[in-house]
Amino acid sequence: MSKKTILVVDDERDIVELIDYNLTRAGYAVLRAFDGQAALSRARSDQPDLIILDLMLPGIDGVDVCRQLKASEATAGIPIIMLT
């Protein structure tokens, strides 16, 4: 069985590092994105099993990223946990 993949999106690299470290130790594969556009791109191309998404992002904010992902048939089924 392959590892579940989680996309972590936050513009604060220290937070991404901490979440990545803990999820990796728990056996998950972790993808990273540091802004809204990168999050959309990674979600569309990599189809993660879960997205952990910060609300406050440069460029496209987390709410708009969430709306765009849920509006697309290809990514609508990916669960999203919002961070603030």
C-alpha positions, 0 to 999 in steps of 0.5 A: 500500500502506498503512502497517503499524500498531504499537500501543506500550503503556508507562506511561513516556511517554519510552519510548513517545516514543522507540519512536514516533519510531523506528518513524515514521521507519521508515515505520510508523503508530504508535498509543499506549496508556499502561495496560492498559485503554487497550491492550485498547481500542485493540487491539480498535478499531484492529486493529494489525498488531503490539503492543509491550507492556510487562509492568509497567502500571498497572491490568491488567498486560501479561501479563493484556493479552496473555492477554485479547487472545489469548483473543479471536478478534478479536485473537488473530492480532495478534503481540505483542512483550513489553518489560521 
